[in-house]
Amino acid sequence: MKDRIARIIDDALRRAIVEGRVSVERLPPIILERPRREEHGDFATTIAMVLSRQARCSPRELAGIIVERIDSPMVSRCEIAGPGFINIFVDRAYWWDTLCEILNRGDDYGRVDVGKGRKVQVEFVSANPTGPLHIGHGRGAAVGDSLANILKIAGFDVTKEYYINDTGRQMEILGRSLFLRYRELLGEKVVFPEDHYRGDYIKDIARDMISRYGKKFLSSSEDEVLDRFTHFAMSVILDGIKKDLRDFGVDFDNWYSESSLFERGLVMETIEELRKMGLIYHRDGAVWFRTTDFGDDKDRVLIKADGSTTYFASDIAYHRDKLVRGFSTIVDVWGADHHGYEPRMKALFRALGRDESTLRVIFIQLVSLLRGGEPISMSTRKGEFVTLREVMDEVGRDACRFFFLMRKADAHLDFDLELAKSQAPENPVYYVQYCHARINSIMEFAVSRGVEVPDTPERGCMERLALKEEIDIIKKLAEFEEVIERSALDMEPHRLTFYLMELAGLFHPYYNRHRVVTDDVPLTTARLSLCRAVMKTIAKGLNLLGVSAPEKM
């Protein structure tokens, strides 16, 4: 609908140019917006204001010239408002046609091809395997997974990837933490450093170690067993992470190990490539990357004076490998504490001659837990945040994912556990899911009354949908593909959450005021068709968010 209206405006403008009423050398694309107030029409454009200087006439005069040449049965009328807005009102018959088109397309409705098959990688969660996933990771998982789903239906070739940080100092600390707890549980007195992992999960892993090996390593030195303990702890934790993510509805296409970068020589290969480009220098015994040449606030160390590589060295090798694998867009979903890391990563892309827009970073802001509106502690056990598993077990996967997607990713999120569990209209996920279940009940009732629920709508029946509420619902249904496209291009899956809440918000009061199954057969057929379109759209939208669409509640 939006594209058709844009073409109508464009045709009118070109007609004015051919007739000599307007002199314009270059036509910009027609941008349409949906006015916030319905008295301002179905669509509005500022094209007259954009082109007025080039056309050497006032915006209102140019708007009048354009409106005079709009000749389409789709447009019932146009109004010129303010300094030169053109407000467009769509004829009701075309909303009926739109509903028929939505139903005729069936499961294909919502699928767009803005991606044109371009390869996109979405890397998200990527939590260090040093402890269980907390609710911040859960929000990142919901955002990354839902975004990947939306990108796929928008025509992109998507790969979901988890980057496993399985090398470096943090992994050594993990191994030492486990070894200390192992010895402690076997009766030794140990001094547990403050910077080690202190959560009870380390004790649980130590008990697993004892049940498998007993006192076998009690007399061993730390150096002798550190690798074994590190690997054991990492394996147990990573298995737990994978299970939590599977239960959360997240499956990755690829688990990429940081250690593989060293095994394949990609870290030194990347540094050597930068060296050949004259971007590497030595100072104070360390190897530096001239990231300031590409917008960073200071140069970055790749190899420290002791010969060990930095995390940044691994990260640039990893992202260079992403480019080698042919991804046209690379999406990184990071915690808000990584904000300062973006400029140095952008510097790598510029250094390699790539457009920095190839890298898209989504920052995940903090989550605050509430219970009945009151803040609750974010630490349930010493040394641990509230885990994703705890929240998921309490409120369920559906509510968990939906609530994580109720705000823009970089906005702070308040998560009320009691609200998420409630079966009331105030609970957004319940409100949307109940809309789907309610329509399913309507369909079952219609069948029980011997009413046929047509798969293919009859255009004539659609004209019985004359109520303002019915037209408003059709208009909202017509926005679905636009929401998918904008969510994909702007990489904002929360837009879809808002859309589903708005659609449910239109349907529930409509149903409460008007009977769907009546003695008027054509009217009943039309209303059942409208219900079917709403039901299918909500089901598809919830599926993209990783949330179920229950038939009964």
Backbone torsions as a table, in degrees:
resi	resn	phi	psi	omega
1	MET	NA	-47.5	-178.1
2	LYS	-63.5	-41.2	179.1
3	ASP	-65.5	-38.8	179.9
4	ARG	-64.5	-43.6	179.0
5	ILE	-63.7	-39.5	178.9
6	ALA	-61.6	-40.5	178.8
7	ARG	-65.9	-36.4	178.5
8	ILE	-63.7	-43.5	177.6
9	ILE	-64.4	-43.7	-180.0
10	ASP	-62.1	-42.1	179.1
11	ASP	-62.9	-41.3	179.5
12	ALA	-63.6	-40.5	180.0
13	LEU	-66.8	-42.9	178.8
14	ARG	-65.8	-35.1	177.5
15	ARG	-63.4	-39.6	178.7
16	ALA	-65.4	-35.4	178.4
17	ILE	-67.8	-45.1	179.8
18	VAL	-61.7	-38.5	-179.2
19	GLU	-76.3	-7.2	178.8
20	GLY	83.4	9.5	179.3
21	ARG	-79.0	-23.2	-178.8
22	VAL	-135.4	137.9	176.0
23	SER	-114.3	107.5	-178.5
24	VAL	-135.6	127.1	-178.8
25	GLU	-82.3	-35.7	-174.4
26	ARG	-136.4	123.0	-179.3
27	LEU	-94.9	123.2	175.1
28	PRO	-78.9	165.1	175.2
29	PRO	-64.4	148.4	178.7
30	ILE	-80.4	117.6	178.8
31	ILE	-100.3	124.7	178.8
32	LEU	-112.8	142.4	174.3
33	GLU	-124.9	156.2	173.7
34	ARG	-93.7	117.2	-179.3
35	PRO	-60.6	147.3	178.6
36	ARG	-71.4	-29.6	-179.2
37	ARG	-106.0	128.7	-173.1
38	GLU	-66.0	-24.2	177.8
39	GLU	-68.1	-10.8	177.3
40	HIS	-92.7	10.5	174.4
41	GLY	98.7	-177.5	179.4
42	ASP	-86.4	-32.4	178.7
43	PHE	-140.9	157.9	176.2
44	ALA	-142.9	147.9	177.4
45	THR	-135.4	149.3	177.6
46	THR	-105.9	18.5	-173.8
47	ILE	-57.0	-34.5	-179.9
48	ALA	-65.3	-37.3	178.6
49	MET	-72.7	-34.7	179.8
50	VAL	-66.2	-38.7	-172.5
51	LEU	-98.2	-4.1	-171.4
52	SER	-60.1	-42.5	-179.5
53	ARG	-65.7	-43.9	178.9
54	GLN	-64.1	-37.2	-178.9
55	ALA	-83.5	-8.8	177.8
56	ARG	58.1	46.5	172.6
57	CYS	-151.9	165.5	-177.0
58	SER	-69.1	153.4	179.0
59	PRO	-56.9	-41.0	-178.9
60	ARG	-67.6	-37.9	177.7
61	GLU	-64.4	-44.4	179.1
62	LEU	-65.3	-38.7	177.8
63	ALA	-60.5	-40.8	178.6
64	GLY	-63.4	-40.8	178.7
65	ILE	-62.4	-41.5	-179.9
66	ILE	-67.0	-47.7	-176.7
67	VAL	-61.9	-37.8	179.0
68	GLU	-59.8	-24.9	-174.8
69	ARG	-105.5	7.4	174.1
70	ILE	-79.3	115.5	-175.7
71	ASP	-133.5	87.8	-179.9
72	SER	-152.6	133.6	177.2
73	PRO	-64.2	-15.5	178.6
74	MET	-68.2	-30.4	-176.8
75	VAL	-98.7	116.4	-180.0
76	SER	-78.2	-36.9	175.9
77	ARG	-166.8	164.0	175.6
78	CYS	-130.1	149.7	176.3
79	GLU	-131.3	142.7	174.9
80	ILE	-99.9	127.2	-174.6
81	ALA	-129.8	152.7	174.8
82	GLY	54.9	-138.1	-176.5
83	PRO	-76.0	-6.3	-179.5
84	GLY	150.9	18.5	173.8
85	PHE	-65.5	143.0	170.7
86	ILE	-110.2	113.6	178.5
87	ASN	-96.8	129.1	-173.6
88	ILE	-114.9	131.3	177.9
89	PHE	-111.3	124.7	-177.5
90	VAL	-88.0	137.1	178.9
91	ASP	-63.6	139.8	-175.9
92	ARG	-57.1	-35.3	-177.8
93	ALA	-58.5	-31.3	-178.2
94	TYR	-77.4	-22.0	172.7
95	TRP	-72.1	-36.6	175.2
96	TRP	-64.0	-41.8	177.5
97	ASP	-61.8	-38.4	179.9
98	THR	-62.9	-42.0	178.3
99	LEU	-61.9	-41.9	177.5
100	CYS	-61.6	-41.4	-179.7
101	GLU	-64.2	-42.7	179.0
102	ILE	-58.8	-45.5	-178.2
103	LEU	-70.8	-38.1	-179.5
104	ASN	-67.3	-29.0	179.4
105	ARG	-77.8	-17.1	175.0
106	GLY	56.8	-132.1	-176.8
107	ASP	-66.1	-14.8	-179.7
108	ASP	-78.7	-13.9	-178.9
109	TYR	-67.6	131.6	-176.0
110	GLY	107.5	-17.7	-179.7
111	ARG	-85.0	123.7	178.0
112	VAL	-124.6	169.0	-176.0
113	ASP	-124.7	39.9	178.4
114	VAL	-67.7	-24.0	-177.8
115	GLY	-79.2	-24.2	178.3
116	LYS	52.7	32.0	176.6
117	GLY	76.4	8.2	-179.5
118	ARG	-65.4	142.9	-176.9
119	LYS	-81.8	125.7	178.8
120	VAL	-127.2	134.6	173.0
121	GLN	-109.7	130.7	174.7
122	VAL	-113.6	112.4	178.1
123	GLU	-105.1	122.8	-176.3
124	PHE	-148.0	167.3	-170.9
125	VAL	66.0	-80.0	176.2
126	SER	44.0	37.1	179.2
127	ALA	-69.9	140.8	175.0
128	ASN	-56.6	135.8	179.9
129	PRO	-77.8	57.3	-179.7
130	THR	-116.3	0.1	179.6
131	GLY	-178.5	170.3	-179.3
132	PRO	-67.8	160.3	178.7
133	LEU	-68.8	134.4	174.4
134	HIS	-99.7	179.2	-173.1
135	ILE	-67.1	-24.3	174.0
136	GLY	-64.0	-42.2	175.0
137	HIS	-62.6	-37.1	179.8
138	GLY	-62.0	-41.5	178.3
139	ARG	-64.7	-40.6	177.1
140	GLY	-63.6	-36.6	178.7
141	ALA	-65.6	-43.4	179.7
142	ALA	-64.2	-42.8	-179.8
143	VAL	-65.9	-50.1	-176.9
144	GLY	-63.8	-44.4	-177.4
145	ASP	-68.6	-43.8	179.7
146	SER	-66.1	-39.8	176.7
147	LEU	-60.4	-44.0	178.9
148	ALA	-60.1	-41.6	177.7
149	ASN	-61.6	-42.8	-178.8
150	ILE	-67.5	-41.6	178.6
151	LEU	-61.5	-38.5	179.4
152	LYS	-63.2	-47.8	-177.8
153	ILE	-70.8	-17.3	176.8
154	ALA	-88.8	5.1	172.5
155	GLY	98.8	11.2	177.5
156	PHE	-92.7	151.9	173.5
157	ASP	-93.0	105.3	-166.1
158	VAL	-108.8	136.4	171.6
159	THR	-120.3	127.5	176.9
160	LYS	-99.2	128.9	-173.7
161	GLU	-134.5	143.8	175.1
162	TYR	-116.1	124.5	-179.6
163	TYR	-97.2	116.9	-175.9
164	ILE	-93.0	112.3	176.5
165	ASN	-81.0	85.5	-173.6
166	ASP	-110.0	23.8	173.7
167	THR	-134.7	170.4	172.7
168	GLY	97.4	-175.8	-171.4
169	ARG	-63.3	-39.5	-177.7
170	GLN	-62.8	-34.2	178.6
171	MET	-70.9	-36.9	176.6
172	GLU	-63.7	-40.8	178.1
173	ILE	-64.2	-37.0	177.0
174	LEU	-60.6	-46.8	179.2
175	GLY	-62.4	-42.2	178.9
176	ARG	-65.2	-39.6	179.4
177	SER	-60.0	-43.3	-179.8
178	LEU	-67.1	-41.9	-179.0
179	PHE	-63.2	-40.0	178.4
180	LEU	-65.1	-43.7	179.4
181	ARG	-67.7	-35.6	176.8
182	TYR	-59.0	-49.3	-179.5
183	ARG	-66.6	-38.3	-179.1
184	GLU	-63.4	-45.1	-179.4
185	LEU	-67.2	-20.2	178.1
186	LEU	-94.1	12.1	170.8
187	GLY	105.5	-6.6	180.0
188	GLU	-79.1	150.2	170.7
189	LYS	-89.0	127.1	-178.2
190	VAL	-127.7	152.9	172.3
191	VAL	-100.5	117.1	-174.5
192	PHE	-97.9	111.7	-177.2
193	PRO	-61.2	150.1	-178.3
194	GLU	-63.7	-32.2	-175.3
195	ASP	-85.7	5.3	178.3
196	HIS	-89.7	167.6	-177.3
197	TYR	-79.3	117.2	-168.1
198	ARG	-105.6	-1.8	-177.1
199	GLY	-63.4	155.5	180.0
200	ASP	-63.0	-21.7	-179.8
201	TYR	-63.7	-26.8	177.1
202	ILE	-67.8	-38.9	176.3
203	LYS	-64.5	-39.0	178.6
204	ASP	-61.6	-41.7	179.2
205	ILE	-68.6	-36.7	177.5
206	ALA	-62.4	-38.3	176.9
207	ARG	-64.1	-38.4	176.1
208	ASP	-61.7	-40.9	-179.6
209	MET	-62.9	-42.3	-179.1
210	ILE	-67.6	-40.8	-179.3
211	SER	-65.0	-27.6	-179.2
212	ARG	-88.6	-40.8	-172.1
213	TYR	-116.7	-8.2	-178.5
214	GLY	61.5	-135.6	-177.4
215	LYS	-94.3	17.6	-172.8
216	LYS	-52.7	-36.5	-173.1
217	PHE	-105.0	9.5	-174.8
218	LEU	-65.4	-32.7	-178.8
219	SER	-92.4	-0.3	-178.2
220	SER	-81.9	152.7	174.5
221	SER	-81.1	160.4	179.9
222	GLU	-58.7	-43.4	-178.9
223	ASP	-59.6	-34.4	-177.0
224	GLU	-70.5	-32.3	-171.7
225	VAL	-118.1	2.3	-173.5
226	LEU	-58.4	-45.6	-178.9
227	ASP	-61.1	-41.8	-179.3
228	ARG	-63.8	-45.0	-178.5
229	PHE	-68.6	-37.8	177.8
230	THR	-62.4	-48.1	-178.2
231	HIS	-64.3	-40.3	-179.6
232	PHE	-63.5	-47.6	-179.5
233	ALA	-62.6	-44.9	-178.8
234	MET	-62.5	-41.9	-178.4
235	SER	-63.2	-44.6	179.9
236	VAL	-64.0	-45.9	-178.0
237	ILE	-66.1	-42.6	-179.1
238	LEU	-65.3	-37.8	175.8
239	ASP	-61.9	-39.5	177.9
240	GLY	-65.8	-40.4	177.5
241	ILE	-62.1	-45.0	-179.4
242	LYS	-62.5	-40.5	179.7
243	LYS	-66.7	-44.0	178.4
244	ASP	-58.9	-42.7	-178.8
245	LEU	-68.5	-40.7	176.9
246	ARG	-60.4	-44.3	179.5
247	ASP	-67.5	-22.4	177.3
248	PHE	-85.8	-1.9	178.5
249	GLY	86.3	21.0	-177.6
250	VAL	-113.8	121.2	174.3
251	ASP	-122.7	127.4	-179.8
252	PHE	-91.9	146.7	174.5
253	ASP	-76.1	-27.5	-174.1
254	ASN	-151.4	134.7	171.1
255	TRP	-109.2	113.3	-170.8
256	TYR	-107.0	119.5	-176.0
257	SER	-89.0	131.7	175.6
258	GLU	-60.1	-38.2	-178.6
259	SER	-62.0	-26.2	179.2
260	SER	-66.5	-25.3	177.1
261	LEU	-62.8	-38.5	179.5
262	PHE	-77.5	-39.8	179.5
263	GLU	-61.1	-34.1	-179.2
264	ARG	-93.2	-0.4	177.4
265	GLY	74.2	18.3	-174.2
266	LEU	-74.9	-26.5	179.6
267	VAL	-67.6	-51.7	-179.9
268	MET	-67.9	-31.8	177.5
269	GLU	-63.8	-40.3	178.7
270	THR	-67.2	-44.0	178.8
271	ILE	-62.2	-39.9	179.9
272	GLU	-65.6	-38.4	178.0
273	GLU	-63.0	-42.4	178.4
274	LEU	-67.6	-32.4	177.9
275	ARG	-64.1	-43.5	179.3
276	LYS	-63.4	-25.8	178.9
277	MET	-86.1	1.9	179.6
278	GLY	75.6	24.6	-175.1
279	LEU	-107.5	7.5	-179.6
280	ILE	-116.8	138.0	173.9
281	TYR	-143.9	165.1	-178.3
282	HIS	-111.5	137.2	176.8
283	ARG	-156.4	133.9	179.2
284	ASP	55.4	33.7	178.0
285	GLY	79.7	-0.1	-178.4
286	ALA	-108.2	162.7	177.6
287	VAL	-105.6	126.6	-173.1
288	TRP	-117.4	149.7	175.1
289	PHE	-107.9	127.0	-177.0
290	ARG	-75.0	67.4	-178.8
291	THR	-72.1	-19.8	177.8
292	THR	-65.5	-22.1	176.2
293	ASP	-66.9	-13.6	-174.1
294	PHE	-128.8	30.2	170.1
295	GLY	99.1	-3.3	178.9
296	ASP	-77.4	157.9	-176.9
297	ASP	-80.4	-17.5	174.5
298	LYS	-158.4	158.7	177.9
299	ASP	-70.1	158.5	-173.4
300	ARG	-121.1	140.1	178.6
301	VAL	-78.5	134.6	175.4
302	LEU	-106.0	-40.8	177.0
303	ILE	-126.2	122.3	-177.6
304	LYS	-75.6	168.8	-176.9
305	ALA	-61.7	-26.3	178.9
306	ASP	-83.9	2.7	176.6
307	GLY	93.1	-7.9	179.3
308	SER	-82.7	149.1	179.1
309	THR	-88.0	154.7	179.0
310	THR	-88.5	166.8	174.5
311	TYR	-60.5	-34.8	-179.0
312	PHE	-63.0	-36.7	178.3
313	ALA	-61.0	-43.1	177.0
314	SER	-64.7	-41.6	-176.5
315	ASP	-64.8	-39.7	-179.5
316	ILE	-72.2	-33.6	176.0
317	ALA	-66.0	-40.3	179.8
318	TYR	-63.9	-45.2	-178.1
319	HIS	-73.3	-31.9	173.5
320	ARG	-63.5	-38.6	178.7
321	ASP	-66.3	-33.6	175.5
322	LYS	-60.2	-42.1	178.6
323	LEU	-65.4	-41.8	178.8
324	VAL	-60.5	-34.4	-179.8
325	ARG	-75.2	-2.1	169.8
326	GLY	91.5	18.7	178.5
327	PHE	-78.2	127.8	179.3
328	SER	-80.9	-26.3	175.4
329	THR	-134.5	134.0	-179.6
330	ILE	-118.7	118.5	-178.4
331	VAL	-107.4	122.7	175.5
332	ASP	-111.6	125.0	176.0
333	VAL	-102.4	110.4	-173.2
334	TRP	-118.5	157.7	171.1
335	GLY	-69.8	156.2	-176.9
336	ALA	-61.0	-23.8	-179.0
337	ASP	-72.7	-5.2	178.7
338	HIS	-97.5	12.1	-175.8
339	HIS	-53.2	-42.5	-177.2
340	GLY	-71.6	-7.4	-176.6
341	TYR	-85.1	-19.9	-174.5
342	GLU	-62.5	-46.1	-177.2
343	PRO	-58.5	-37.9	-178.4
344	ARG	-71.6	-31.4	176.8
345	MET	-72.9	-37.9	175.5
346	LYS	-61.8	-34.8	179.2
347	ALA	-60.4	-38.2	178.4
348	LEU	-60.8	-45.0	-178.1
349	PHE	-64.0	-40.8	177.1
350	ARG	-65.0	-40.9	-179.3
351	ALA	-61.6	-35.0	-179.1
352	LEU	-86.3	6.7	176.9
353	GLY	78.7	18.9	179.4
354	ARG	-102.0	149.1	174.8
355	ASP	-64.3	131.2	-177.1
356	GLU	-63.4	-20.3	178.3
357	SER	-69.4	-10.2	174.4
358	THR	-59.7	-33.1	178.3
359	LEU	-97.1	120.7	176.2
360	ARG	-114.9	121.6	-179.1
361	VAL	-108.6	128.0	175.6
362	ILE	-110.7	121.2	-179.3
363	PHE	-96.1	133.7	-178.8
364	ILE	-101.0	114.5	-177.9
365	GLN	-79.8	167.9	-173.7
366	LEU	-66.9	156.5	176.3
367	VAL	-115.1	131.2	174.3
368	SER	-108.2	131.0	179.0
369	LEU	-90.4	135.6	176.0
370	LEU	-125.3	157.6	171.5
371	ARG	-134.5	108.8	-176.2
372	GLY	62.5	34.4	178.5
373	GLY	87.9	-7.8	-178.4
374	GLU	-102.8	132.8	179.2
375	PRO	-61.2	143.4	175.4
376	ILE	-122.8	161.5	-176.8
377	SER	-62.6	139.3	178.2
378	MET	-88.5	2.5	179.4
379	SER	-125.4	111.8	-178.7
380	THR	-90.3	-26.6	177.9
381	ARG	-138.3	148.6	-176.1
382	LYS	-55.6	127.6	176.7
383	GLY	86.2	4.7	-178.1
384	GLU	-135.2	143.3	168.9
385	PHE	-80.1	167.9	171.6
386	VAL	-61.0	130.3	-175.7
387	THR	-86.2	157.6	174.0
388	LEU	-59.0	-40.2	-178.8
389	ARG	-59.1	-42.9	-179.0
390	GLU	-62.4	-44.8	-179.1
391	VAL	-69.3	-41.6	-180.0
392	MET	-62.8	-41.7	-179.9
393	ASP	-66.2	-31.8	-177.7
394	GLU	-80.1	-44.6	-172.7
395	VAL	-106.9	-12.7	-178.2
396	GLY	93.3	155.3	-177.2
397	ARG	-63.4	-43.5	-175.8
398	ASP	-59.7	-51.5	-179.3
399	ALA	-63.3	-39.1	-179.1
400	CYS	-60.0	-51.0	-178.3
401	ARG	-66.4	-44.0	-178.1
402	PHE	-62.3	-45.6	-178.7
403	PHE	-64.1	-37.5	178.6
404	PHE	-63.6	-21.3	-176.5
405	LEU	-105.5	16.6	-177.7
406	MET	-89.7	-3.0	175.7
407	ARG	-136.1	158.3	172.6
408	LYS	-57.6	143.3	-171.9
409	ALA	-55.4	-37.6	-176.2
410	ASP	-91.0	14.3	175.0
411	ALA	-104.6	144.2	178.4
412	HIS	-60.9	142.5	-177.3
413	LEU	-121.9	126.8	170.3
414	ASP	-95.8	123.8	-176.9
415	PHE	-114.1	107.2	-178.9
416	ASP	-93.5	113.0	-175.8
417	LEU	-64.0	-40.6	-179.5
418	GLU	-67.6	-40.6	177.1
419	LEU	-62.9	-41.3	-178.0
420	ALA	-65.3	-25.5	-179.9
421	LYS	-91.3	-15.2	-172.0
422	SER	-74.6	146.2	174.6
423	GLN	-103.6	75.2	-176.0
424	ALA	-147.2	156.3	-179.4
425	PRO	-58.1	-22.9	-179.9
426	GLU	-69.0	-20.3	178.6
427	ASN	-85.9	109.5	-173.1
428	PRO	-57.8	-41.8	-177.8
429	VAL	-69.3	-38.4	176.0
430	TYR	-63.3	-42.2	-178.2
431	TYR	-59.7	-42.3	-179.2
432	VAL	-75.0	-46.9	179.9
433	GLN	-62.5	-37.7	179.6
434	TYR	-65.1	-30.8	176.2
435	CYS	-60.7	-44.9	178.7
436	HIS	-64.8	-46.6	-179.0
437	ALA	-64.9	-38.5	-180.0
438	ARG	-62.6	-43.4	180.0
439	ILE	-67.1	-37.2	176.8
440	ASN	-60.5	-38.2	177.4
441	SER	-66.4	-37.5	176.7
442	ILE	-61.1	-44.2	-179.6
443	MET	-63.2	-43.6	179.5
444	GLU	-64.1	-38.7	177.9
445	PHE	-64.3	-42.5	179.8
446	ALA	-60.6	-44.3	179.5
447	VAL	-63.3	-40.7	180.0
448	SER	-64.3	-25.3	177.5
449	ARG	-89.8	5.6	-179.8
450	GLY	77.9	16.5	179.6
451	VAL	-88.3	129.0	179.0
452	GLU	-78.6	130.7	177.1
453	VAL	-101.8	100.5	-171.6
454	PRO	-70.6	138.1	173.2
455	ASP	-75.0	-38.6	179.7
456	THR	-107.6	117.7	-175.2
457	PRO	-73.4	152.5	173.4
458	GLU	-95.8	124.0	-175.8
459	ARG	-58.1	-36.7	-178.6
460	GLY	-62.7	-37.5	179.8
461	CYS	-66.2	-30.9	-175.3
462	MET	-61.2	-25.7	-178.8
463	GLU	-68.0	-11.9	176.4
464	ARG	-76.3	-10.8	177.7
465	LEU	-83.4	77.0	-173.2
466	ALA	-102.5	-9.9	-178.7
467	LEU	-71.1	146.9	178.1
468	LYS	-58.6	-39.8	179.3
469	GLU	-61.0	-37.0	-178.9
470	GLU	-69.6	-42.9	177.3
471	ILE	-65.4	-38.3	178.7
472	ASP	-62.7	-39.3	178.3
473	ILE	-65.3	-42.5	178.8
474	ILE	-62.3	-41.9	179.1
475	LYS	-60.4	-40.9	179.3
476	LYS	-68.0	-39.5	176.1
477	LEU	-59.8	-37.6	-177.9
478	ALA	-67.8	-16.2	-179.9
479	GLU	-83.9	-10.9	-169.8
480	PHE	-56.3	-49.6	-177.3
481	GLU	-67.7	-32.5	176.0
482	GLU	-65.4	-38.9	177.7
483	VAL	-64.7	-41.5	177.5
484	ILE	-60.2	-46.9	-177.8
485	GLU	-62.5	-46.7	-177.8
486	ARG	-69.4	-37.3	177.4
487	SER	-61.7	-37.8	179.5
488	ALA	-71.4	-49.9	-175.8
489	LEU	-68.4	-38.7	179.7
490	ASP	-88.0	-7.3	-179.2
491	MET	54.6	54.0	-177.8
492	GLU	-133.5	83.4	-177.5
493	PRO	-64.6	-19.3	179.3
494	HIS	-63.1	-22.0	177.8
495	ARG	-58.7	-38.0	-179.5
496	LEU	-68.7	-37.5	176.6
497	THR	-60.4	-47.4	178.8
498	PHE	-59.4	-43.5	-178.0
499	TYR	-59.8	-46.1	-178.5
500	LEU	-64.0	-37.8	177.5
501	MET	-65.1	-38.8	179.1
502	GLU	-68.6	-40.8	179.8
503	LEU	-64.8	-46.0	177.3
504	ALA	-62.3	-35.6	179.3
505	GLY	-66.6	-23.6	174.3
506	LEU	-84.2	-37.6	-173.7
507	PHE	-74.7	-45.8	-175.0
508	HIS	-55.6	-51.0	179.5
509	PRO	-66.3	-31.8	176.3
510	TYR	-61.6	-47.1	-179.4
511	TYR	-64.5	-38.0	-178.7
512	ASN	-66.2	-24.0	-177.3
513	ARG	-99.6	-21.5	-171.7
514	HIS	-134.2	137.4	175.5
515	ARG	-75.4	140.8	176.5
516	VAL	-89.6	-50.2	179.7
517	VAL	-91.2	111.2	-177.1
518	THR	-125.9	-178.4	176.1
519	ASP	-79.5	-11.1	178.7
520	ASP	-88.0	103.7	-173.2
521	VAL	-61.0	-51.0	180.0
522	PRO	-59.5	-40.2	179.1
523	LEU	-65.1	-42.7	178.3
524	THR	-61.1	-44.4	178.9
525	THR	-59.5	-44.1	-179.1
526	ALA	-64.2	-44.2	-178.0
527	ARG	-69.9	-35.7	175.2
528	LEU	-65.1	-36.6	177.1
529	SER	-64.1	-42.4	177.4
530	LEU	-62.0	-44.4	179.0
531	CYS	-61.2	-42.5	-179.9
532	ARG	-60.4	-41.9	-179.7
533	ALA	-64.1	-42.0	177.9
534	VAL	-63.5	-45.1	-178.3
535	MET	-60.1	-47.1	-178.3
536	LYS	-66.5	-38.3	-179.3
537	THR	-67.9	-42.4	178.5
538	ILE	-65.3	-41.5	179.3
539	ALA	-61.1	-43.4	-179.5
540	LYS	-67.3	-42.5	179.5
541	GLY	-62.4	-45.2	178.5
542	LEU	-63.6	-39.5	178.2
543	ASN	-59.6	-40.6	178.8
544	LEU	-66.0	-29.5	177.5
545	LEU	-84.1	-4.0	-178.1
546	GLY	77.5	25.7	-178.1
547	VAL	-115.8	141.5	-177.7
548	SER	-75.8	156.8	175.8
549	ALA	-115.9	87.5	-174.2
550	PRO	-68.5	146.5	177.3
551	GLU	-84.2	-23.5	177.7
552	LYS	-138.7	147.6	178.2
553	MET	-141.5	NA	NA
